[in-house]
């Protein structure tokens, strides 16, 4: 059997419960593998309930039985599952190179064990000055308020063991942004499972971590896009440990911005030093601020946030100490693929509207040019009096057809002659000397309608002459 297989088997706890009722007492036989410790505790300290061990000589305790490798236990209580809880404790030791095992969640196959609230705890130690590291990347963890419950009814607790006492780093549920945890020197990781709830099989790798100067360092891997995570100060809702340090490391997606805020803040009464927030990037301090200062917007990738508490005044019993909620919000980059596209789309839309308007105007103009044409002698559409490039285009080359004024005798003479030949007009005209206006032909009473008045200065073209000729009234043949 390999070492790894043997180490894995050491995690499997075989709990056998033999329950019998004798005079209001229940007897349970518990068996654990080597290296495991089973603790039975009277959590509510209910009077009249005891836990006893021993065959001939009974040793009873009203509160707990802390160390048990394998023996028969007698619970003197009518309903022991309502009074006692069971804790199974294992130990993992890490040298400067490796650790003796991993955190493997396994439950007993005994149905009777499910009747009790159970806690599975792993105590871990690291060789100084290194820390041990627990990897949660497969599931991720999310910190919660100690009074909250997890949806899957599995609540995880991480503690750091200090010379001044144990510090609760935090309580957590599965599925979150927390990816790893580093604990200095020694600490514990545990999961609480309520009665009638079976422990989910899972595994968390334990390795030797880097050297840290804070009591713990929690690493978070922020997802791409907009996200928000909330973290609580150690020992919350109690005060942050006196004159101690805690770190949070944030892995930020490329080109994302991160905003940091301290909410629900209570300030301690400091005797020495001041509470300070340090920002580190690439192993160097970028800024040092107070909790009340506006925290800088992080724009350049991963960063470490370290909080240092002062040496607090301990005299006032009602002093709240240092507590806070650390809110970290991440935002995706404001892409210039997006602003450019919007600008191009807007420009194309404006151009399309302009082209459409021009086309509509041209179409209307073309339609109107066909509608105003009243005369089409040579297949050319134009309105009399409008300038037509087809007709007037040769005016500069040949001006023989342009007149400054028109002598009416030239317009009507050929008509008079034609009518005279047909006998329609018996009278003739004689030119009269004098002003040109008096040289107009004298028409008989049978002449057509009066000619339209045109200004003498109007320049007429041969086309105009043709129009006037067609407009002249010609009387019917008298002989008919």
Secondary structure, 3 states (H helix, E strand, C coil): CCHHHHHHHHCCCCCCCCCCEECCEEEEEEECCCCCEEEEEECCCCCCCEEEECCCCCEEECCEECCCCEEEEEEECCCHHHCEEEEEEEEEEECCCCECCCEEECCCCCCHHHHCEEEEEEEEEECCCEEEEEECCCCCEEEECCCCCCCCCEEEEEEEEECCEEEEEEEEEECCCEEEEEEECEEEEEEEECCCCCCCCEEECEEEEEECCCCEEEEEECCCCCEEEEEECCCCCCCCCCCCEEEEEEECCCCCEEEEEEEEEECCCEEECCCEEEEEECCEEEEEECCCCCCCCECCCCEEEEEECCEECCCCCCCCCCEEEEEEEEECCCCCCCHHHHHHHHHHHHHHHHHHHHHHHHHHHHHHHHHCCCECCCCCCECCCCCCHHHHCCCCCCCCCCCCCCCHHHHHHHHHHHHHHHCCCCCCCCCCCCCHHHHCCCCCCCCCCCCCCCCCCCCCCHHHHHHHHHHCCCCCCCCC
